[in-house]
Amino acid sequence: MAISRYRRMKLLPNNAAEYSEQLKARGVKSITHFSFNRFKSIKLKEIPNLQMEVQIWKTSDRYYKFAEQYYGDSTYWWVIALFNNKPLESDIPLGHRILIPMPLEMIISAMEI
């Protein structure tokens, strides 16, 4: 069962003046953006039955590869990034422990406000 991170986002039209040239070039009056979901910090004791896998960061590692390996879907890379509070892979030093929270549905529910 795939859970889209966009499922509760609102669509917001944008016709801001700074985009006027791009909008004109595209022949549209506005573009549409997704709103952002807010995520809360997770207290591990609030999540019963949470399981963790540990990966030691290597040169070729990427969040999307871990998401594919553990969740079966590379688009859930952002769950691992948020959970580890490391949004950019370039922020992760070699040898750093990356926690992979599971099951996916449980961790996503716990992160949403």
N, C-alpha and C positions, 0 to 999 in steps of 0.2 A: 504494500500500500504506500504509494508515494505521497508525501506531504509537501505541498508547494510553499515556499517561504513568502510567496506573493498572495496567498489565499485571503488574507484579511486586510490587505492594503487597499487604500482608496486610490482612484485615478485622479490626478490633478492636472487641469489644463494650464499651460504656460504660454502667455503671449507677451512676455516682458519686452520692453523697448530694446534692451541690449541684444535681443535675438532677432530684431526686425529684418536685418539683411538676410540671415539664414532662412527665416520663415518665408520671405519673399522669393528667395532662390528656390525653395522647395515647393512654392505655390500653395502654402497652407497658412491658415490664420493663427494656428497655435500648435504646440506639441504637447504630448501627454507624458506625465511622469508618474511613477508610483510614489505614494507617501511612504515614509519609513515606519516600520514597526519599532516599538520600544522594547528593549530587553532588560530584564532585571538581573542583578547579580545573583548567582546561584549559591545557596547554602546547601552543601552536600548532605547534611543531615535531614534536609527537607525532602530528599528524593530516596525513598526506600527502594531497594533492589537495583540501585544504580551499579553498573559494572564498568570497570575501566580496563582498557588495554593501554600499555605503555610502549611508546616508540622512542628510540633515541635518534635525534635528528642527525641525518647524514647529508652530504652534499647534494645528492640527487632527489632528496625527499621533497614532496609537495603535498599541501593539504588535499588537493583534489585526488591524489593517488591514495591517500589514507581513506578518504570518503568512499572511493570506489571499492577498496579492499574490505572495509568494515561495514559499510552501509549498502554496498551494491549500486551506488549512484554518486558519481563524482560531483554533482551539483550541490551536495551537502557539505562541501569543504568549509563553508562559513560557520557551521556548527562547531567544528573543531577549532577554528580560529577564535571564535567568541569564547568558547569554553576555556581555552588556554590564555585568553586575554593577550593574544599576539596576532593582531589583525594582518600584519605583513610578514610574509615568510622571510624577508630580508632582516627582520628583527630577531630571528632565532639563531643563536650561536650553535655551532657544531657541538654535538654531545648533549644538547639540552633535552630534557624529558618532555615529550608531548603526550598528553593524556587524551585518549579517545573514549568519550563517554558513550555508553550503550545501555539500554536500547534507544534507538534514535527517537521514536515517538515520545518516550518519556522525557528525554532531555529537552526536546523542542517545547513540549508543554510546560516544563519547568522554567524555561527561559522567557516565555511570553508574559507580558503584563496584561 
